[in-house]
Amino acid sequence: MLITAQEAVLLEQDEDIASSVIGGAWDLFKRSIPEPQSNILVNALNFILLADRSEVNLDDPNSLDNLDMDDLMGRPTSFLPIQINNLLVDEMIDISSKKLHVYDMVIENVLYLLKKMGFTIDEDQVTTQSLPHLCKIGHFFYDMQGYQDLIGIAATLESKDVDPVSRFILVLQRYLGEDTDMSAYESLIEDVTEVTLMAIKDSLEGGDAGDSGLPAGIIKRVRANVETIKGTLAHTHVLSNGQLGGSVESFLGFFQGELKAIQDNLEGENITKYIKELIGIYLISEVNTPNIKEALLRTAHELVSDFLTLTKLESLINGLVLTDD
């Protein structure tokens, strides 16, 4: 999860964070395009900049000096205001082209944030018309801060007999209104992690999503496959009481140094070793249990061409004890 309850900052109505961050070029641009479009872009940039607010003080440009540059380079949202400003002050680009470029940059960054928040979006379904729906998915987490749950949202989030996407869409519809057409959300959202659903639930109950208990499924699948991941980085992480439930990408980055030696020589036994490391990472990650084998098998087929090795790896992956509890 990228965003936790303690980081949430609620916006005033009609607040435009980009106006204070980007400045006059943004204000002039807003006035030069249709108001409905400018409102959509303001809402999207509010979400993007809000998500970065915990690490970058938007009122203090010098706060960037206190951040690790390698971390910033891995987070495209951090430089979006600069990129937009550079685009808008370029007099060689007409306003229509500027608008299209801004939409493209904003959509790319919103998708990045939603992925970090635990959502899998079907990008083939994403158009400029999708932007308000994508932002509502992201803003919903913030909207839940201090929300009085009088309509049973928390109980729905815990209903394990309903798949995660359906649970999220159900609670989003309850919040937006029962008569809201949810077809756009149904086509856009491919998956949402249990960790994300529990973070929303914790925020409803006034808890800190960053310190919340893990979904029982993560704990169960680690225990059930402990023999398979013995000796892996993930196993050591568990024994060291390391944090669980993060994204696969975050764990790959965390273990980057140790994994590089294997990745630089993906041949022979190193292939099997690397797949075992990935198995461990997926087991301790936020990825929903039903999707783990499919993701690992897809990676194995991408990396391995030798039939015998691939058969052994398929057997290893298919032998994982995974139940959707």
Wavefront OBJ file of the C-alpha trace (Angstrom):
o trace
v 0.000 0.000 0.000
v 1.313 3.397 -0.964
v -1.064 5.516 1.087
v -1.829 5.085 4.778
v -4.453 6.673 6.955
v -2.013 8.860 8.836
v -0.882 10.427 5.560
v -4.348 11.461 4.434
v -4.943 15.165 3.901
v -8.503 16.210 3.192
v -9.049 18.954 0.631
v -11.333 21.933 0.834
v -14.043 22.120 -1.809
v -12.707 23.569 -5.094
v -9.119 23.418 -3.820
v -6.518 23.249 -6.579
v -3.136 22.046 -5.297
v -1.581 22.377 -8.766
v -2.275 26.106 -8.750
v 0.077 26.600 -5.803
v 2.645 24.077 -7.011
v 2.828 24.943 -10.722
v 1.702 28.547 -10.558
v 0.587 31.026 -13.176
v 1.197 28.809 -16.203
v -1.307 26.314 -14.819
v -3.907 28.972 -13.992
v -3.638 30.407 -17.515
v -3.911 26.937 -19.046
v -7.058 26.147 -17.041
v -8.771 29.248 -18.379
v -7.894 28.314 -21.956
v -9.674 24.951 -22.023
v -13.335 24.019 -21.404
v -14.270 24.184 -17.724
v -15.407 20.538 -17.472
v -12.004 19.402 -18.714
v -10.101 21.727 -16.398
v -12.166 20.428 -13.454
v -11.272 16.841 -14.344
v -7.564 17.678 -14.554
v -7.642 19.639 -11.277
v -9.260 16.676 -9.531
v -6.691 14.282 -11.004
v -3.736 16.451 -10.019
v -5.161 16.867 -6.528
v -5.090 13.090 -6.189
v -1.560 12.784 -7.592
v -0.088 15.582 -5.480
v -2.006 14.482 -2.404
v -0.436 11.041 -2.695
v 3.035 12.612 -2.627
v 2.243 15.052 0.168
v 3.567 12.827 2.956
v 7.082 12.952 1.489
v 7.121 16.321 -0.234
v 5.949 19.469 1.544
v 4.052 21.204 -1.235
v 4.412 24.524 0.549
v 8.189 24.207 0.722
v 9.998 23.605 -2.611
v 13.235 23.047 -0.650
v 11.745 19.886 0.874
v 12.935 18.039 -2.237
v 16.478 18.497 -0.954
v 15.763 16.160 1.961
v 14.676 13.245 -0.240
v 16.829 10.490 -1.669
v 17.184 11.175 -5.389
v 17.168 7.481 -6.314
v 13.798 7.162 -4.601
v 12.471 10.223 -6.372
v 13.574 8.946 -9.765
v 11.502 5.828 -9.141
v 8.409 7.913 -8.429
v 7.331 9.767 -11.578
v 4.705 11.748 -9.674
v 7.422 13.774 -7.954
v 8.466 15.533 -11.147
v 5.050 15.877 -12.757
v 4.553 19.566 -11.762
v 7.910 20.455 -13.336
v 7.093 18.497 -16.494
v 3.693 20.158 -16.821
v 5.153 23.623 -16.258
v 7.834 23.044 -18.900
v 5.140 21.960 -21.344
v 2.813 24.865 -20.641
v 5.450 27.592 -21.018
v 6.567 26.226 -24.406
v 5.166 28.766 -26.888
v 5.904 26.454 -29.834
v 3.118 24.041 -28.755
v -0.519 24.945 -29.404
v -3.113 24.689 -26.649
v -4.827 21.583 -28.052
v -1.561 19.670 -28.117
v -0.734 20.870 -24.613
v -4.074 19.608 -23.373
v -3.533 16.160 -24.924
v -0.038 15.950 -23.423
v -1.292 16.961 -19.982
v -4.020 14.319 -20.142
v -1.477 11.665 -21.136
v 0.912 12.584 -18.314
v -1.843 12.758 -15.722
v -3.357 9.402 -16.737
v 0.077 7.748 -16.647
v 0.700 9.048 -13.138
v -2.762 8.134 -11.840
v -2.288 4.571 -13.128
v 1.107 4.433 -11.418
v -0.410 5.494 -8.094
v -3.352 3.110 -8.326
v -0.943 0.256 -8.955
v 1.064 1.263 -5.887
v -2.172 1.402 -3.911
v -2.956 -2.209 -4.783
v -5.262 -1.867 -7.804
v -4.772 -3.705 -11.085
v -6.297 -1.646 -13.893
v -7.088 -2.966 -17.368
v -5.133 -0.368 -19.297
v -6.713 -1.480 -22.580
v -9.939 0.040 -21.250
v -8.369 3.363 -20.245
v -9.265 6.476 -22.256
v -9.388 10.170 -21.446
v -13.032 9.602 -20.470
v -11.829 7.111 -17.840
v -9.859 9.697 -15.882
v -12.700 10.799 -13.540
v -13.437 7.152 -12.682
v -9.768 6.359 -12.055
v -9.485 9.369 -9.758
v -12.601 8.405 -7.850
v -11.029 5.006 -7.158
v -7.974 6.731 -5.690
v -9.793 9.529 -3.881
v -12.120 7.004 -2.243
v -9.394 5.982 0.198
v -9.025 9.575 1.368
v -12.785 10.093 1.460
v -13.032 7.304 4.031
v -10.946 9.204 6.598
v -13.322 10.099 9.393
v -16.311 8.776 7.430
v -19.155 7.616 9.667
v -19.896 4.096 8.464
v -23.660 4.024 8.790
v -24.208 1.921 5.658
v -22.107 -1.142 6.479
v -19.084 -0.516 4.268
v -16.642 -2.150 6.704
v -18.755 -5.310 6.943
v -18.880 -5.596 3.157
v -15.092 -5.223 2.902
v -14.717 -8.211 5.232
v -17.110 -10.477 3.302
v -14.610 -13.073 2.084
v -17.338 -14.993 0.260
v -17.326 -12.148 -2.279
v -14.316 -11.593 -4.541
v -12.179 -8.474 -3.806
v -13.159 -6.494 -6.914
v -16.866 -7.034 -6.303
v -16.449 -6.001 -2.662
v -14.712 -2.780 -3.609
v -17.262 -1.925 -6.295
v -20.101 -2.665 -3.854
v -18.752 -0.270 -1.222
v -17.894 2.357 -3.821
v -21.442 2.178 -5.157
v -22.884 2.492 -1.654
v -20.767 5.586 -1.136
v -21.545 7.145 -4.530
v -25.219 6.195 -4.403
v -27.085 3.004 -5.180
v -28.292 4.395 -8.521
v -24.713 5.053 -9.739
v -23.803 3.247 -12.957
v -20.770 1.127 -12.016
v -20.108 -0.341 -15.482
v -17.035 1.867 -16.036
v -15.478 0.688 -12.758
v -16.319 -2.936 -13.552
v -14.465 -2.717 -16.871
v -11.491 -0.800 -15.458
v -10.700 -2.742 -12.262
v -9.165 -6.163 -12.820
v -8.127 -6.747 -9.208
v -7.653 -5.079 -5.829
v -5.566 -6.557 -3.047
v -6.935 -7.697 0.289
v -4.343 -5.436 1.934
v -5.923 -2.430 0.247
v -9.427 -3.463 1.287
v -8.307 -3.897 4.883
v -6.570 -0.497 4.792
v -9.860 1.110 3.759
v -11.658 -0.820 6.521
v -9.091 0.287 9.120
v -9.424 3.911 8.054
v -13.187 3.650 8.569
v -12.597 2.368 12.084
v -10.130 5.129 12.895
v -7.082 2.892 12.756
v -3.724 3.434 11.081
v -3.657 1.489 7.819
v 0.115 1.405 8.003
v -0.016 -0.540 11.288
v -3.083 -2.641 10.568
v -3.195 -6.385 10.916
v -2.472 -8.390 7.803
v -5.213 -10.263 5.973
v -5.248 -13.813 7.356
v -4.622 -15.197 3.866
v -1.069 -13.821 3.735
v -0.175 -15.380 7.066
v -1.754 -18.729 6.135
v -0.020 -19.030 2.776
v 3.392 -18.198 4.242
v 2.967 -20.838 6.946
v 1.660 -23.424 4.477
v 4.661 -23.031 2.154
v 7.454 -22.360 4.619
v 9.404 -25.458 3.509
v 9.341 -24.281 -0.105
v 10.746 -20.836 0.666
v 13.336 -21.864 3.263
v 16.629 -20.138 2.570
v 15.064 -17.432 0.416
v 15.245 -13.708 1.043
v 11.545 -13.686 1.844
v 11.985 -16.413 4.467
v 14.787 -14.460 6.119
v 12.583 -11.360 5.989
v 9.793 -13.212 7.795
v 12.157 -14.573 10.454
v 13.454 -11.036 11.003
v 9.890 -9.837 11.635
v 10.006 -7.738 8.480
v 6.947 -5.946 7.171
v 4.666 -8.065 4.992
v 1.930 -7.194 2.534
v 3.800 -4.754 0.305
v 3.769 -4.771 -3.489
v 5.927 -7.197 -5.454
v 7.707 -4.191 -6.974
v 8.579 -2.806 -3.541
v 10.043 -6.134 -2.406
v 12.018 -6.499 -5.643
v 13.443 -3.058 -4.991
v 14.146 -3.865 -1.333
v 16.014 -7.059 -2.266
v 17.565 -5.581 -5.396
v 21.158 -5.936 -4.244
v 20.840 -9.612 -3.321
v 18.817 -10.483 -6.426
v 21.146 -8.790 -8.906
v 23.799 -11.498 -8.690
v 21.192 -14.095 -9.652
v 19.553 -11.958 -12.332
v 22.915 -11.326 -14.009
v 23.318 -15.055 -14.638
v 19.910 -16.614 -15.203
v 21.184 -20.017 -16.287
v 21.190 -23.512 -14.824
v 20.451 -23.676 -11.109
v 20.235 -19.896 -10.918
v 16.940 -20.014 -12.815
v 15.402 -22.301 -10.201
v 16.918 -20.224 -7.412
v 15.480 -17.028 -8.851
v 11.997 -18.500 -9.269
v 12.115 -19.707 -5.652
v 13.015 -16.171 -4.599
v 10.049 -14.878 -6.586
v 7.790 -17.476 -4.978
v 8.813 -16.196 -1.560
v 8.267 -12.588 -2.573
v 4.809 -13.281 -3.974
v 3.808 -15.198 -0.841
v 4.677 -12.282 1.464
v 3.311 -9.633 -0.907
v -0.122 -8.053 -1.165
v -0.984 -10.042 -4.315
v -4.271 -11.857 -3.816
v -3.830 -15.606 -3.332
v -5.798 -16.752 -6.420
v -3.475 -14.760 -8.707
v -0.122 -16.001 -7.386
v 0.305 -19.202 -9.384
v -0.771 -17.530 -12.626
v 1.707 -14.685 -12.159
v 4.579 -17.022 -11.273
v 3.860 -19.401 -14.163
v 3.748 -16.469 -16.569
v 7.156 -15.279 -15.344
v 8.619 -18.790 -15.586
v 7.470 -19.101 -19.207
v 8.994 -15.714 -20.010
v 12.378 -16.600 -18.528
v 12.800 -20.296 -19.324
v 13.048 -21.949 -22.714
v 14.469 -25.313 -21.616
v 11.567 -27.795 -21.499
v 12.872 -29.925 -18.607
v 13.662 -26.923 -16.418
v 10.294 -25.366 -17.215
v 8.501 -28.597 -16.306
v 10.266 -28.703 -12.925
v 9.413 -25.090 -12.222
v 5.773 -25.609 -13.190
v 5.639 -28.539 -10.782
v 7.187 -26.399 -8.030
v 4.726 -23.554 -8.583
v 1.671 -25.767 -8.958
v 2.683 -27.558 -5.754
v 2.265 -24.404 -3.670
v -0.434 -24.748 -1.011
v -2.746 -21.833 -1.710
v -6.319 -21.401 -0.564
v -8.427 -18.294 -0.886
v -9.298 -17.974 2.810
l 1 2 3 4 5 6 7 8 9 10 11 12 13 14 15 16 17 18 19 20 21 22 23 24 25 26 27 28 29 30 31 32 33 34 35 36 37 38 39 40 41 42 43 44 45 46 47 48 49 50 51 52 53 54 55 56 57 58 59 60 61 62 63 64 65 66 67 68 69 70 71 72 73 74 75 76 77 78 79 80 81 82 83 84 85 86 87 88 89 90 91 92 93 94 95 96 97 98 99 100 101 102 103 104 105 106 107 108 109 110 111 112 113 114 115 116 117 118 119 120 121 122 123 124 125 126 127 128 129 130 131 132 133 134 135 136 137 138 139 140 141 142 143 144 145 146 147 148 149 150 151 152 153 154 155 156 157 158 159 160 161 162 163 164 165 166 167 168 169 170 171 172 173 174 175 176 177 178 179 180 181 182 183 184 185 186 187 188 189 190 191 192 193 194 195 196 197 198 199 200 201 202 203 204 205 206 207 208 209 210 211 212 213 214 215 216 217 218 219 220 221 222 223 224 225 226 227 228 229 230 231 232 233 234 235 236 237 238 239 240 241 242 243 244 245 246 247 248 249 250 251 252 253 254 255 256 257 258 259 260 261 262 263 264 265 266 267 268 269 270 271 272 273 274 275 276 277 278 279 280 281 282 283 284 285 286 287 288 289 290 291 292 293 294 295 296 297 298 299 300 301 302 303 304 305 306 307 308 309 310 311 312 313 314 315 316 317 318 319 320 321 322 323 324 325
